[in-house]
Amino acid sequence: MSWWHRIRRIISGGGRESASFVAALLGVLVLAGAALGQGISRTSVEVSDGLTWLGDDQRGEVVQVNPVSGKPQTRLQVSGPDSQLEIAQEDGRLIILNRRTGEITVIDLATLLASGRRQAPPGATSKVLVSNGMVYVVDRTTGTIHMADPLTLADVGQPWQAGQPLADAVVDERGVLWLVDHGGTLRSLDWSDDEERFQERTHRQVTGAGPRTVLVPHDQGVTLIGLDGGVVVRDGTGDDVSSSTDRTDAEVIAAQTAPTDLVPASVPDSSVVVLVVDGQVMRVDVGALGCPKPGRPAVFRDKVYVPCKGSGKVIILDRGGRRGGDDVRTSGGSDPELVFDDGRLFVNVPGSSTGVLVDSDGETRSLTIRSPELPVKDPDRSPPPSVPPPPPPNPNEPTKPPRNPGNNGPTDVNTPPTSASSTPPSTPGGSAPAAPAGVTVREKSRSASAVVVTVSWTAAVSTDPVVGYTVSGSGSFSGGSVSAQSGGTTADLSLPCAGSTFCNSGRLDVSVRASTATQAGAAGMAAFTVTAPNTPPPNTPPPNTPPPNTPPPNTPPPNTPPPTTTTTQPPPPPQLPTAGVVVITGASGTRTNPTRRLTLAPPADWASHNGRCEVVNKTYGFSVGIACNATSATIDVDEGSNALVVRAYAASGAGQVDSAQRNALFTYDECNGKPTCIPRMAPAGAGTAPAGAGGLGLLACAFLLRIGVRRDEEK
């Protein structure tokens, strides 16, 4: 939770003294932002990792760049070459849409592994919107919007249908969906956690809006630009206006987001950029500025940056449509595109080895984006084996005998029990395949350079048709991981021997995942130990024998008892209920309520479990202990999307499993039913102000919070 949200929670509760505190706090922060800050206003001040992800369409990669060093740090191969990648990052996840294929991938930034995929129509019809931990998948051709699980991308609840194609759909900073259909109806939608469906907030008919109409979201509300009907409308901002302008039937490319008083859109075929400034519409002939084909514009530092297709540059306009600065030159690759992150503007050129960074003061410097020396990572590689946390003490647990260090046993396949770490959470209404059972590994062949193993498994159970399997193996061999695709239930993996001792005594961890046309399922796992090849016994000379005719020594036969064979049985697997099943069947509580009352329906093996159970908010780490057969529970939630599960622990403490995940959305209620409303968004410039503004704001907060603490102590 950000410091801004913590302050609001501390001072919530009303009262004249609290209101005075809020007014003083906001006054200090607004003055700090006005005096020192520039840039894009943010709804909240979040802690950032300081790194930015950029797309490389030609190679099908996404690259993580450090703006401080100006060098790339991570490369992920997310698709094939010649892609059209669009990237969104929020809440520790990277969501990538490949417009050429329609494939959507979500990457867990903690592990850099793909946690979910789904298929959408290729081309311009699909759109992915991300806000406040929620993911919306839009199909403009069919006029449908789906709520998707942010981890698996499986459908959640009921999709919304317009009944006709959509011209555009966006989401504002408060998480409200805005959409306009081909008939000119502008609507706003909210998501209901309780009913798991979209609810219509507002709708209005906009005369002149049509198939080429575009929407630009703001912190609150949108601006509708319908040049095909010569209409511009601002709605839902609290300061709504309507304007008219000249008509054009050409394609319009609007900014992805903008402040309410400066909204740009490009008309590439007319060499024109349209600016909506304080509700007034002006047209700028950017062809006269050397930009005959403008691309998608962006607002940064109260100026409009316009990438010029085919010209290798970005031009800058001020609020009056005049040249607002020197052109930003690019080199190589395809057309430049603009990316915002952490108060900076990145000029990315997909396919080029370099890009340009525009700092908050407007200064530019070059970035290295492509580095052949940096290895490419596969997001579908097998995750490293996870070490479970130490179990809680159990005074009734008997003392276990020590393991026999000399009992190596035969080399065989050891299939670990399925746990929460190998089974991604399933979502009610989703169709992810189950983990393939019976995963076995055996050595097929061996040479001086490689060992080949055959992996076999039982077909996965799935409600949707399985289109194939991905088999991955990881170990201490060169490269660390290998993978193969299979349409059946077997696959071979070739493991290199050079440069390591893996082929003599290495451990191979294998995972098998089934995939449908829309998503990948849970992993079936196994472990295999590679042993050294059999070698013939050494040529040992015969022992010394006595000369002939020598009587044998008079030695009585030894009284040797027969050898005793001791077999050590492995400990039984921990007794745990089935992972990934639905236990949470309902969640009640309004979107602005910081707690959720959960309705539970544990299956028989969960209700009779002899270990302990708890409800866990995985997003924020909250947990509440419950009886395993409980039918209700209450858990705290916090800003954005909260991932809730029921977790069961083995009675011995040596394992745990999670139920299916249920998401709950929470948004702070800034009004709290009072006639005067404290704005939800942080003061302008707080998210992007230089160090001086941020330091002053934080010092002011600390000072005012200390005053509040002293008042409480005096009371």
N, C-alpha and C positions, 0 to 999 in steps of 0.2 A: 504494500500500500504506500502511495507517495506521501510526502510530508504534507502536501496540501490537503489530502483526504484525511490525514490524521488530525490536522488542525480543525477541520470541519466537524469531525466526530467529537473532539474534545469540547468544542464550544457549542455543540447542538443542545437543544433543550429550551431555547427561548429565554425570555426575561430581559428587562431593560439593561442590566449590566452586561449580559451576553451580547445584546445588540450593539452596545457601545464598543465592546471589545472587537466585534466583527467590523464595525465601521472604521475603527482606528487601524486595524490590521490591513483592511483593504486599501485604506488611504495611503499607508506607507508603501505597500506593494505597488499600487498604481503609480505613485510618484516615482518610485525606483525604476519601474519599467519605462515610464515616459521620459525620465531624464537620461537613462543609460541604455535602454534596450531597443533593439530593432529586430524585425523579422516577423515570422508567422506566429500568430497567437495559437496556443494549444489549450485543449480542455483541461489538461492536468500536467503537472511537471513530473515526469517519470524518470527514474534512474535508467541510464542508457549504458550499453556496453561500449559505446564509442566507435563501433564498427558498422559498415554499410555493405549491403548485398547488391550487386549489379549483375545484369544478365549479359551473357555472351551468346547471341542467337546463332552465330555461324557454327559454334562448337557444341551447342546444346548444354552449356555450363552456366552455373551461377557462381560468382566470385565474391568473396568477402574481402573488403578493402579497409585498411587502416588509414583514415584520413590524416593522422598525425605524421606517420612515417611515409605516407604516400605510396605504400606497397601492398600487394595482395597477400592475404594470409591463408585462405582456404579456397579450394576449387572443388565443386561438386558436379558430377556428371548426372544431370537430371533428365536428359532426353537425347535424341539423336541430333546430328548436325542439321543445319538450315532450319532452325526452329524460330518461333515467334513467341518469346517469353515475356510474361507479365508477372511482376513480383509484388507481394504484400507481406509485411512483417509485423507481428504483434504478439505479445504475451509468450515470448520464447518459441514461437513457431514461424516458419517461413512457408508461405503458400504460393505455389507457382502454377500459372496457367499457360500451357503451350497452345496458342491459338491455331497453329498448323494442324495439330492432331486432336485438340480438344481435351487432352489429358490434364487433370488437376492433381498436383502432388503436394502433400504437407510434410515438411521436414521438422523434426524435433531438434531445435538448436542446441539442446543439452548433449545430445548424442550424435548429431549430424546424420541421423538415420530417418528414412521415410517411414512415417507412422500410418499413412493412409493415402489412398488414391481413389479417384472416381473418373468416369468418362463423361464428357459433355460434348455437345455438337461442335465440330471444328469451325473455324472462321470467326466472323465478327458477331455472330448471334449470341455467343456465351459471354458472361461477365461474372467475376467473383468479387464480392464486396466483403470487407472485413472491418468490424468496428466493435469495441468494447468486448473483445473475446468471442464475438459471434461471427459466423461465416454464412454468407448467403450466396447461393448459386442461381444465377439468372439465365433463363433462356428467352431471349427477346422474340424469337420467331413464334414459339408456342405460347408466349405470354405467361410463363410460370416462374415462380420463385420458390426455391427449396431452402429450408434451414438445414445446415450440415453440421455434423459433429466436428469440432475443431481438431480432434485427434485422428479420427478415422475417415472423415468426410462422408460417412453414411448419413442417410436422411434421418432427420428428427421430426416427428410429428407430421402434420399435414401440410403439403405444399399449397401455395396460393395461386389462383388462376384468374387472369384478367378477362378471359373470354375472347381476346383478340390480341394481335401482336403488340409488343411494347416498343415504343420509340427509344426510351432510355430508362435506366434505374440507377439510383445512387443512394448513399447512406450518409447522413450528416454526423457531426461529431458526437451527438447525443445518442446515436444508435437508431434513429428513426429512419425507416425506409421511405424513399420518395420515388414515384414512378409515374410516367405519362404514357398513355397508349396511343395508337395510331388515330383514334377518334378524338384526341385532344383532352381526355379526362386526366387531371392531375390528382393523384392520391398520395396519402401518407399512411404507413402501416407500422404497427408495433407487434412484437412477439410476446405471446402469453406463455410463461413457463407452466402455469397451472393447467391450461387446456392444450398446450403444445400445438398451437396454431397461430397464424397471423390474425390480427384484429385491425380493422380499418379505423383510423383516427379521423381523417378528413378527406373530402373529395370536392373537386370543383371542375366545371367545364371551362376550358380556356379557348375562346374563339380564335382561330388562326393556328393553333398547335396541330401538328400532324406527324407523318412518319419521319421527317428529318429534324424534329425537335430534340434538343439536348438539355440536360440538367447539370447545374454546377452546385455542389453542396457547400454549405457554410458550417460554422459552429452550431448554428441552429437554423433550420430551414434551407431553402434552395432558391436559385434563380433559374427560371425557364427561358430559354432562348429559342424561339420558333421563327427563324428567318424565312421558312417556307410560307408562313402566313404573316410575316412582318410584325411579330408580337414579342415583347419581353415582359415577364412577370416575375416579381419577387414575392415568395409566399413562405409563411411559417417563421419569419424572422422577428416579428413584432414591429416591423417597420416596412410593411408590404407596399409595393408600388406596381404600376402597370405602365408600359411605354409602347410606342409603335416605331417601326423603322421600315426601310425599304425591303421589299421581298426579294428572295433569291431561292432557286431550287437546287443550288449546289450543296455539296457535302459540307457539314459544319463540324469542326473538331474543337471541343471546349476544354478548358482547364479542368483537371481532376478535382481541384478544390480551390477556393478563393475567399477573400474577405468580402463582406456584403457590399462594400462601397467601391470595389474594383474587380470587375469580372470580365475576363478576356475569352474570346473564341476566334478560331482561325477559319477562313474560307479559302482553302488552298487553290481552287480553280480560278478564283478571282484576284489572287495576290492581295487579300484584304484581311486585316485583323479587326474584329469588332470589339470595342471596349464599352462596358456598361459602368459608367462612373457616376456614383451618387444617384442612380436611377435614370441617368441620361445616356442615350446611345450615340456613339460616334464610330465612324468607319475610318480606318487608317490604311492608306495605300502603302503597304510595306514593299511592294515591287519597286517603288522609287528609292527604297533604302537598300536595294541589292538583295532582296529576299523574295524571289518570284513565286515560291511555293512554301508558304509557312506551315509548320507542323503544330503539334499540341503545345499551347503556351502555358506559362506558369507565372504566378505572382510571388516575388521575393523582394524584401526590403522596399515595399511600396512601388516596385517597378515591375514591368511585364517583360519576361524573357521569352523570346520566340525562336525555336529552332528552325533553320532554313533547310528544307530538303534539297539535296543535290548541290548545296552551296558550301558545305563544310564549315558552317558558322552558326552562331546564335546572336541575334540582334536584341537590343534592349530599348524599351519604350518607357517614357514617363507617363503620368496620369493624363497628360494632355495629348498623348499620341505622338510626341516628338521623340527624337533620338535621346535616350537616357543614359548613354555610356558607350564606351568602345565595344566593338563586336568581340565576342568570344570565339576564337578560332579553334577548329578541331582538325585532326589529320587522320587519314586512313579510315577503314571500316565502312559502315553504312551511315544512314542519316543519324544525326545526334538526337538523343532523347534526354529529358530532364527528370531527375530523381531527387526528392527531398528526404533529408534525414538529419536529425540532431541539429537543427538550425543552420544547416548548410545546403547548398544546391550543387548537385553533381551533374556534370554534362557527360553522359555515358555515350560512347560510340561503339555499338556492338560489333565485334570482330576486330577492333583496333587494339593495339597493345597499350595505348594510353588514353586517358580521359582528362577532364578539367574539373577542379574543385573551386567553387565560389564560396568564400568565407562570409561570415555575417557582416563584415565591413565592406563587402563588394570586391575585395582583392581576389585574384585568380592565381592558381598554380597548377602544375601538371601532376597527374597521378599515373602510376604504373598499374595497369589492370591485368595484363596478360604476362605471365612469367612461365616459360616452358620448364624451368627448373623446379617449380612447385608441383608436387604430385597431385593427381586428380583422385578424389575419393568417390567411392560408389555408395550412395545412400541406401542401397539394398544389401550391403554386406552384413554378415552376421554380427550381432552385438557381442561385445566381450562378456564372458560369464560374470554375472553379478554376485557379489558376496552379500548374503542376507545379514541384517542387523543382528547383534547378539540377542538371544532370547531373554525374556524377563525371568527372574529367579522363580523357581518352583520348589517350595520346601518339601512337597510330597513326591518329587521325582526320585526314583532309586538311583544309586550310583552306578554308572556304566563301567564295565570292565575296560581296561586299556586295550587298544587295538594291537594285534600281533604284527610287529614291524617286519617279520620275516615272511608273512603270508602274501605273496605276490599274486598267486592265483593265475589261472589261464587268461590269456588275452582275449577279450570278448567285448561285445557291445554292452554298454551300460546306459540304459535309457532313464534319465532322471525324471522324477515325477513332475507333472505339469504344475506350474506355479503362476502367480500373477506376473512374474517378470517375463515369461515366455508366451503369455496369452494376452493380446491386446484387449482392452475392454470392448465388449460388444454393446451395440446400441439397439434399444427396442425399435422394431420396424426396419432394421438393417438386414442385409443379406450376406454378411461376410462368411466365408466358409469356415468350418471348424478346423482345428489342427489335425493334420494327417496322423493316424495312429500307427503303431508298429514300425517305427523307423529303425532300420537295422543297417549296419555297415560291415562290409567284408572286403578283404584284400583280393583284388582281381589279378594283378600282375605287378612285376617289379623289374626295374632296370637300374643301371648305374646312375641315371639322371632323374628318375621319377618313380613314384609309387602310385598305382591306379587303384582306386577303391570303387566299389559298387554300392550305391545307396538304394534301399528299397523301402516301400511304405504301403500302407493301405489307403485306398481312395478316400479323400476327405468328404465328409457329409456337408452338403450345401443345398440351400433352397433354390439358388440360381445355378445354371450350368457352369461347371468348372472348365475354363479354357486352357489351363496349363498349370505347371508347378515350377517354382523357383527353388533350386537346391543350392545351398551355400555351405562352405566349409571354411573354418578358420583355425590357425595354428601357428607354430613358431617357424614355419618354412618361409622361404623368400617370397616377399609380396604380402604375406599375412592372411590372404583370403582368396578363395576361388569360388566360382559359381557356375551353374549350368541350368538350362531350361529343359523341361520334359513335358511331353503330352501324355505320358503313361504314368506308371508307378515305380520306375527305376531310372537311375541316371548314374553316369560315371564321373568321378572327379579325379583329375591328374594333379598330384602333389609333388612339387619340385624338391629334389634332394640337395642340390648344390648350395653351398654356403651355410649349412646348418647340420645339426645332428638329428633333425626331425625324423628322417627315415629309419633311424635306429631305435629311438625311444620317445617319439613325439606323441602328443595328444591332439586329436582332431575333434573339434566341436562342429556338429552338423545340424542344420535346420532346414525344414521343408515347409514351404507355404503354398497353398492353393490360391488361385486367382480366378475371379469371375470377370465378366466384361467391364465391371465398374470398380472393383476393389479387391485388395489382397486380404487373405484371412490370417488366422493365428498360425503360429509355427509349431510343428512337431519337431522334437529335438532328440539327439542322441550323441554319445561320446564314444570314441574309438581310440585305442592305443596302438600305434604302429610299432612293431617289434623288429629287431635286427634279423636279417636273413639267416636261415639255418646253414651252419658251416660244418664240414666233416671233422671228426675228432682228430687231434694231432697224432703224428706218427711217433708214438712213444716206444722206445726200445724195450724188449722183454726184460723182466726182472732177472737178477742173478740166480742161477740154479746150482745146487750142490753137484759135485762130480758123481759119476755113476757108482753104484754099489755102496753108497753112503747110507747107513741106516737112518731112518727118520728119527728126529728127536722124540723122546718120551714125554710128550706134552699132553696133558689131559685136555679133552675138548672143552672149550669155554662154555659156561652155562649162560648163554646170551638169550634174554627173553625176546620174543618176536617184536618187531617194530610196531609202535603205536601211531596210528594216523589220526591227527587232530584236524578237524574241519571247522573253520570259523565262519559262521553264517553272518552275512551282512545284516545290519539293523533293518527292521521293517520300515517302509516309508511312513512318513507322518500321516496321521489320519486327518484329512481335511475335506470339507465339502467341495462341491463342484465349482470350479472357477468360472467367472464370466456369465453366470445365470442372473436373471432379473430378480432382485430382492426389493429394490426401491420401486414401488409402483405408482407413487404420487408425491407431489411436493406442493404444499399450500403456503401462501404468503405473497403479498403484493411485491411488485418489482422494486419498491423502495423500502421494503422491510428487511432489516439486516439479519433476520433469522428465517429458516425454513422448517416447517413442520412436515416431516416425511412420513408417508404411509408405507409400511413394510409388509411383504408377504413372503417370508422365507420358505423355500422348499423344504422337504422333509429332512434332507441331510444337513441343511443349514440349521433348522430348528432344533435338531437333536445333537448338534455338535457339542463335544465335551470340552472344547477350549474356550477361549474368550473371544468376544466380538466387539467391534466398535464401528461407528459411523465416521468417515474421514472426508474432509474437504481437501482433496489432493492439490488444489490450486494454491491454497494458503497454509496448509499444514494443520488446520484445526481438526480435532478429533474428540468424540464423546463415546465413552464406554456404554454398551447396551447388552441386554441378554440376547443370546443368539436366536431365541424364539420371539423376540419383541415384535410388535406390530406397528409401532410408531416411535419416532425419535425427533429431536430438535437439534439443529446444527447452525452455527453462525456462517454467514456468507459475507463477501466483500466485493469491492468494485469490479464490474465486468462479469465474465462467465466463470462459474464455480463448478468444478468437477467433483461430484459426490459419489461415494461408493460405500458399501458395507464390507468391512475387512474381517476375516476370520483367521485366528492364530491356532496352530497346532497345540495340543495340550502340553507337549514337551517343550514348546517354544521354538522348535526347529523348522518352522515353515509358516507360510501365510498365503492366503488367496484373497482376491478381490471379486466382488460381485460386478454385474454390469454397471456401467457408469450412467449417471443422470446429471444433466447440466441445469444449473439455476442461474439466472441473470439478476444482478443487483445494480441499481443505479441510485446514487444519493439524491434525496429529495431536498433540493435547495430552498423550496418555499415553505414546506412543513405546515401548510394550511394557513399561513399568515398573510395579511394584506400587503406587506412589504417583502420583497423576495431578494435574497442574496444570490447573485449570479453564480451558476455552477462552474463556468469556465474560469481558469486562472487568469490573473491580470495579463493584458497584452504584453508580449515580449518576455514573459517569465520563462517560457520554454526555450527561448533562443537568445536571451540577453547575454552580453559579455560577462566575464567573471566579476566585474565590479558590481553590476546590477544584481547578479545572483547572490553575491556575498552580502550586499546590503539588505536584500530581501530576507535572507536567512537570519541575519543578525537581528533584524526587526522582529521576525517571528519569535526567535528565542527570547528576546527581551519582553515581548508582550505575553508570551506563554508563561514566563516566570512571574509576571504581575498577576496573572490569573491564578497560579499556584499559591502565591502568597495570600491572595484574597480568600482562597478556600481554606488555607491554614488558619487565617485570622477568624473566619467563621467557626 
